[in-house]
């Protein structure tokens, strides 16, 4: 039975109670923002709760969907502060600290000065000269993320990771074992704080879109003296979705990027409520069939997407912004070898083969292009990926200077049957050589064997996952 139908069949008094805005007491006496108080059923009436996560059940005995969006607070910075506690209370920025770097995360003290993720490190320094800049450490954050997802898995197997520090959780079937949605949200927050020493904000709602907005509303507030406590857990009940959603700015809707926002603004639409009031035919005429229908559904609080716990990896890649433009083709070839080595290694660890190889180039004037080639058969062999990438790079002009270079593979498949070549029949194959390299790295570490181009005066310099993710540190 649809949740809206269930809410409509609740008692009149329950609906009146549900229209109030109040606070719901969480475990341990803490409060979470909620748009309705506790369950209610008038004497003699059938027990039908207005809560989409209530364990009382519905008329038909059907569970309603309860989705959590858990998002850690200033994740990268918070992880760094665990090993650098002397920096607590100071404006801290994590990312590429060089002139070409970008901000990965900023502490709430730094955010108070207008420093945000994805901002140029140069602009961040200008806005907050006293900020402490730390180079990103992807391996450290991945380890913290592992602990986070172990906590999530205690409450449901239906988890959709969005990033290292956030995920959607479908806890619809967890009520009997762990309690309702708000109860689980509070428990997750407490365990993340106690076990990982990290802050976490959680949104509880009947859809992914609303749960995401709810977690944002639960976040701490930036100030120069430190973060002001947020609400921690924000709960949006099924029948209060529109009351919560419609005051938001229209840019809060998934799918509204800069270009779409400009078009909506030209139409006089600035809030989600105003977008919802536009007839769907008018949106389709202005924005196209797919986007028009998408925005109409979301702005009216409808989001049919489920939490996908088995989402398939679509691509594997590595790209790097250089501290200075590279004009020398042999140097670019050397960089390409190291990047392809990292991509091939990750591809094999994932147990996949790739059908398409793509390179990405960004010139000194920020002109960006991508080139790709589809292989005759899927491969997981580094030398075949490299040959395709080198062919693509050889076709492009590089003498004007390359700011960024990247290589990626797409069209991934778990099962691939390789057609034998004459080289495979003549003796030791590339497959055997690649397997030997993987075995050596597995036993002795990733730096135990590497391409010749990875050798420097300081030793082996290999490309690691997440390295240079936020630009150079020099």
C-alpha positions in Angstrom: 0.0 0.0 0.0 1.5 3.4 -0.9 2.7 5.4 2.0 0.5 8.4 1.1 -2.6 6.2 1.3 -1.6 4.9 4.7 -1.1 8.4 6.0 -4.5 9.4 4.7 -6.2 6.6 6.6 -4.7 7.6 10.0 -7.1 9.0 12.5 -8.0 12.8 12.2 -6.3 13.4 15.6 -3.2 11.6 14.4 -3.0 13.7 11.3 -3.5 16.9 13.4 -0.7 15.7 15.7 1.4 15.0 12.7 1.2 18.5 11.4 3.1 19.9 14.3 6.8 20.6 14.1 8.6 19.4 17.1 11.5 17.4 18.5 11.7 13.6 18.9 13.7 12.3 21.8 16.4 9.9 20.7 18.2 7.3 22.6 19.9 8.6 25.7 17.7 11.7 25.8 19.3 13.3 22.7 17.0 15.1 20.3 16.6 14.7 16.6 14.7 17.1 14.4 11.4 15.6 13.4 8.3 16.8 11.6 5.9 14.7 13.7 5.9 13.4 17.3 5.3 9.8 18.3 2.7 7.3 17.1 -0.9 7.9 17.9 -4.1 6.0 17.5 -7.4 7.1 19.1 -9.2 4.7 21.4 -11.2 2.1 19.5 -9.6 2.9 16.2 -7.5 0.6 14.1 -3.8 1.1 14.9 -2.5 2.8 11.7 0.7 4.8 12.3 1.7 7.9 10.3 5.3 7.0 10.7 6.9 5.5 7.6 9.2 3.5 9.8 6.8 2.5 12.6 6.9 -1.1 13.9 3.1 -1.0 14.6 2.5 -1.9 11.0 -0.1 -0.9 8.5 -3.6 -2.0 7.7 -2.3 -4.5 5.2 0.7 -5.4 7.4 3.1 -4.2 4.7 6.3 -2.5 5.8 7.1 1.0 4.5 10.4 2.1 3.1 12.8 3.7 5.5 16.0 5.1 4.1 18.9 6.6 6.0 21.6 8.8 4.5 24.6 8.9 6.7 27.3 11.5 6.0 30.4 12.1 8.1 31.2 15.7 9.1 34.3 17.2 7.5 35.5 13.6 7.0 39.0 14.1 5.6 39.8 16.8 8.1 38.3 14.9 11.0 40.4 11.8 10.2 43.6 14.0 10.0 42.8 15.5 13.4 42.8 12.1 15.0 46.6 11.9 14.4 47.1 15.7 14.7 45.0 16.6 17.7 47.1 19.8 18.3 45.3 21.2 15.2 41.8 21.0 16.7 40.1 24.3 16.8 42.2 25.7 14.0 41.2 26.3 10.4 42.5 23.2 8.6 42.3 22.4 4.9 43.0 19.0 3.3 43.8 18.6 -0.3 46.5 19.5 -2.8 48.5 22.2 -1.1 50.3 23.3 -4.3 49.3 26.2 -6.5 47.4 23.8 -8.7 45.8 21.9 -5.9 42.1 21.9 -4.9 40.5 21.6 -1.5 39.2 18.1 -0.6 37.7 19.2 2.8 37.8 22.1 5.1 37.3 22.2 8.9 34.3 24.2 10.1 36.6 26.9 11.3 37.9 27.2 7.8 34.5 27.1 6.2 33.5 30.1 8.3 36.0 32.1 6.1 34.3 30.8 2.9 36.6 27.8 2.2 34.8 24.8 0.7 35.7 21.6 -1.1 36.6 21.7 -4.8 37.8 25.3 -4.3 41.3 26.2 -5.7 43.9 26.0 -3.0 45.1 29.4 -4.1 41.7 30.9 -3.5 41.4 29.1 -0.1 44.7 30.6 1.0 43.6 34.0 0.0 40.3 33.7 2.0 42.0 32.1 5.0 45.7 32.9 5.2 46.0 31.4 8.7 44.7 28.0 7.6 46.9 24.9 8.0 47.1 23.0 4.7 47.6 19.2 4.8 48.2 17.0 1.8 45.5 14.4 1.3 46.2 10.7 2.4 43.8 8.5 0.5 45.0 5.3 2.1 44.3 6.7 5.6 40.8 7.8 4.6 40.0 4.4 3.0 41.0 2.7 6.3 38.6 4.9 8.2 35.9 4.3 5.6 36.3 0.6 6.1 35.5 1.0 9.8 32.5 3.2 9.0 31.0 0.6 6.6 31.5 -2.1 9.2 29.2 -0.1 11.5 26.6 0.4 8.8 26.6 -3.4 8.1 25.5 -4.1 11.7 22.1 -2.7 10.9 21.4 -3.7 7.3 23.0 -5.5 4.3 21.4 -3.0 1.9 24.0 -0.3 1.7 24.8 1.9 -1.2 28.2 3.6 -0.8 28.3 7.1 -2.4 31.8 8.0 -1.3 34.3 7.1 1.4 32.3 9.0 4.0 28.7 8.6 3.0 26.1 6.0 2.1 22.4 5.2 1.8 21.0 2.5 4.0 17.7 0.8 3.6 16.6 -0.2 7.1 13.0 -1.1 6.2 13.5 -4.7 7.3 15.6 -3.9 10.4 12.9 -2.6 12.7 12.2 -5.8 14.6 15.9 -6.4 15.3 17.2 -2.9 15.8 14.3 -0.5 16.2 12.8 2.2 13.9 14.7 4.5 11.6 15.5 7.3 14.1 16.6 4.7 16.7 19.1 3.2 14.2 20.3 6.7 13.1 21.1 7.6 16.7 22.9 4.3 17.3 25.0 4.7 14.2 26.0 8.3 15.3 26.9 7.1 18.7 29.0 4.1 17.5 30.8 6.2 14.9 31.7 8.7 17.6 32.7 6.1 20.2 34.6 3.7 17.9 36.0 6.0 15.2 36.1 9.4 17.0 34.3 11.0 14.0 31.1 13.0 13.7 28.2 11.8 11.6 24.9 13.4 10.4 22.0 11.2 9.4 18.8 11.9 7.5 15.8 9.6 7.9 13.1 9.6 5.2 11.0 7.5 2.9 13.1 8.2 -0.2 16.8 8.6 -1.1 16.4 12.2 -2.3 14.7 13.4 0.9 17.1 11.4 3.1 20.0 13.2 1.5 18.5 16.6 2.1 17.7 15.7 5.7 21.3 14.7 6.4 22.4 18.1 5.1 20.0 19.8 7.4 21.5 17.8 10.3 25.0 19.1 9.8 27.0 21.3 12.2 27.2 25.0 11.5 30.5 26.7 10.6 31.9 29.4 12.8 35.4 30.9 13.4 35.3 29.6 17.0 34.5 26.0 16.0 31.5 24.1 14.7 28.1 24.9 16.3 26.3 21.6 17.0 23.9 20.6 14.3 20.7 18.6 14.9 22.6 15.3 14.2 19.6 13.4 13.0 16.8 14.9 11.0 13.7 12.9 10.4 11.2 13.7 7.6 7.9 11.8 7.8 6.1 10.6 4.7 3.2 13.1 4.9 5.6 16.0 5.7 7.9 15.5 2.7 6.5 18.5 0.7 6.5 20.8 3.7 10.2 20.0 4.2 11.2 19.9 0.5 9.5 22.9 -1.1 11.3 25.8 0.8 14.6 24.5 -0.5 16.4 26.4 -3.3 15.8 24.8 -6.7 19.5 24.0 -7.0 19.0 21.4 -4.2 17.2 19.1 -6.7 19.4 16.3 -8.2 19.9 17.1 -11.8 19.9 20.9 -11.5 23.4 21.9 -12.6 24.6 25.4 -13.5 23.1 25.3 -17.0 19.7 24.0 -15.9 19.7 26.4 -12.9 20.3 29.3 -15.3 17.3 28.2 -17.4 15.0 27.8 -14.4 16.0 31.2 -13.0 15.1 32.7 -16.4 11.7 31.1 -15.9 11.3 32.8 -12.5 11.8 29.5 -10.6 14.0 29.8 -7.5 12.5 27.3 -5.0 11.6 23.6 -5.2 8.0 24.5 -4.5 7.9 26.8 -7.5 9.4 24.1 -9.6 6.7 21.6 -8.4 4.0 24.0 -9.4 5.1 24.1 -13.1 3.1 21.7 -15.2 5.1 18.8 -16.4 4.4 19.5 -20.0 5.9 23.0 -19.6 9.1 21.5 -18.0 9.4 18.9 -20.8 9.0 21.7 -23.4 11.8 23.8 -21.8 14.2 21.1 -20.6 13.5 18.0 -22.6 11.5 14.8 -21.9 13.9 13.0 -19.6 15.1 16.0 -17.5 11.6 17.5 -17.4 9.9 14.4 -16.0 12.8 13.8 -13.6 12.6 17.3 -12.1 8.8 17.2 -11.9 8.9 13.9 -10.0 11.6 14.9 -7.5 10.2 18.4 -6.9 6.9 16.7 -5.9 8.6 14.4 -3.5 8.5 11.3 -5.6 11.7 9.2 -5.9 11.2 5.6 -6.9 14.9 4.7 -6.8 15.9 1.9 -4.4 19.1 1.6 -2.4 21.4 -0.3 -4.7 23.8 -2.5 -2.7 25.3 -4.2 -5.7 26.1 -1.3 -8.0 28.6 -2.3 -10.7 31.9 -0.5 -11.1 31.8 1.4 -14.4 35.3 2.5 -14.9 38.8 2.5 -13.4 41.2 5.3 -14.0 44.0 7.5 -12.8 44.7 11.1 -13.6 47.2 13.7 -12.4 47.6 17.4 -12.5 51.3 18.3 -12.8 53.0 21.0 -10.8 54.2 22.5 -14.0 53.1 22.0 -17.6 54.9 19.1 -19.4 56.0 19.9 -23.0 58.2 16.9 -23.5 56.5 13.9 -25.2 58.9 11.3 -23.7 58.1 12.6 -20.2 54.4 12.3 -20.9 55.0 8.7 -22.2 56.8 7.9 -19.0 53.9 9.3 -16.9 51.4 7.3 -19.1 53.3 4.1 -18.4 53.1 4.6 -14.6 49.4 5.5 -14.7 48.6 2.5 -16.9 50.5 0.2 -14.6 48.3 1.4 -11.7 45.1 1.1 -13.7 45.9 -2.4 -14.9 46.8 -3.6 -11.4 43.5 -2.3 -10.0 41.6 -3.8 -12.9 42.9 -7.3 -12.2 42.3 -6.9 -8.4 38.7 -6.1 -9.3 38.6 -9.4 -11.3 37.5 -7.5 -14.4 38.6 -6.9 -18.0 38.0 -3.7 -20.0 36.7 -3.2 -23.5 37.5 0.5 -23.9 40.6 2.6 -23.2 40.4 6.4 -22.8 43.0 9.2 -22.2 42.3 12.7 -20.9 44.4 15.7 -21.7 44.1 19.2 -20.2 46.3 21.9 -21.7 47.8 25.0 -20.0 44.8 27.1 -21.1 42.4 24.6 -19.5 41.2 23.2 -22.8 40.3 19.6 -22.0 39.8 16.7 -24.4 39.2 13.0 -24.2 40.0 10.3 -26.7 39.0 6.6 -26.6 39.4 3.4 -28.5 37.4 0.2 -28.3 39.5 -3.0 -28.2 38.9 -6.1 -30.3 38.4 -8.1 -27.1 38.3 -7.2 -23.4 41.6 -7.2 -21.6 43.1 -6.9 -18.2 46.7 -6.9 -19.4 48.7 -3.7 -18.7 50.7 -3.8 -21.9 47.6 -4.0 -24.1 46.0 -1.1 -22.2 49.2 0.9 -22.5 49.5 0.2 -26.3 46.0 1.6 -26.8 46.7 4.7 -24.6 50.0 5.4 -26.3 48.4 5.2 -29.7 45.8 7.8 -28.6 48.4 10.1 -27.0 50.6 9.9 -30.1 47.8 11.5 -32.2 47.6 14.6 -30.1 49.7 17.8 -30.1 51.5 18.2 -26.8 54.1 20.9 -27.6 51.9 23.7 -26.1 52.1 22.1 -22.7 50.0 19.5 -20.8 48.6 20.4 -17.4 46.8 17.1 -16.7 47.0 13.6 -18.1 44.8 10.7 -17.3 44.1 7.2 -18.5 41.0 5.1 -17.7 39.2 1.9 -18.8 35.5 1.3 -19.2 33.2 -1.3 -20.5 34.1 -3.6 -17.6 33.1 -7.2 -17.5 33.6 -9.9 -14.9 33.9 -12.7 -17.3 36.2 -12.5 -20.4 37.5 -15.2 -22.7 40.7 -14.3 -24.3 41.5 -15.5 -27.8 44.9 -17.0 -28.1 47.5 -15.3 -30.3 50.7 -16.7 -31.9 52.7 -15.0 -29.2 50.8 -17.0 -26.5 51.6 -20.2 -28.3 55.3 -19.5 -28.7 56.3 -19.7 -25.0 55.8 -17.6 -21.9 52.9 -15.3 -22.4 52.2 -11.7 -21.2 49.4 -13.3 -19.1 52.1 -15.3 -17.2 54.4 -12.3 -16.9 51.6 -10.1 -15.6 50.5 -12.8 -13.1 54.1 -13.0 -11.8 54.3 -9.2 -11.3 51.0 -9.3 -9.4 52.2 -12.2 -7.2 55.5 -10.3 -6.3 53.5 -7.2 -5.3 51.1 -9.2 -3.3 53.9 -10.8 -1.3 56.5 -8.0 -1.1 54.5 -4.8 -1.6 53.6 -2.6 -4.5 57.1 -1.1 -4.7 58.9 -4.4 -5.0 58.6 -4.4 -8.8 57.7 -1.6 -11.1 58.1 -0.2 -14.7 61.5 1.2 -15.4 60.0 4.7 -15.8 59.0 4.5 -12.1 62.6 4.5 -11.0 63.9 7.8 -9.7 66.9 9.0 -7.8 64.8 8.6 -4.6 63.7 5.1 -5.4 60.6 3.6 -6.9 57.8 6.1 -7.5 54.5 4.4 -8.4 51.0 5.7 -8.9 48.8 4.9 -6.0 45.0 5.0 -5.9 43.9 8.4 -4.8 47.4 9.9 -5.2 47.2 13.4 -6.7 43.4 13.2 -6.5 43.3 16.8 -5.4 46.3 18.1 -7.4 50.0 18.5 -6.7 51.4 19.4 -3.3 54.1 21.6 -4.7 
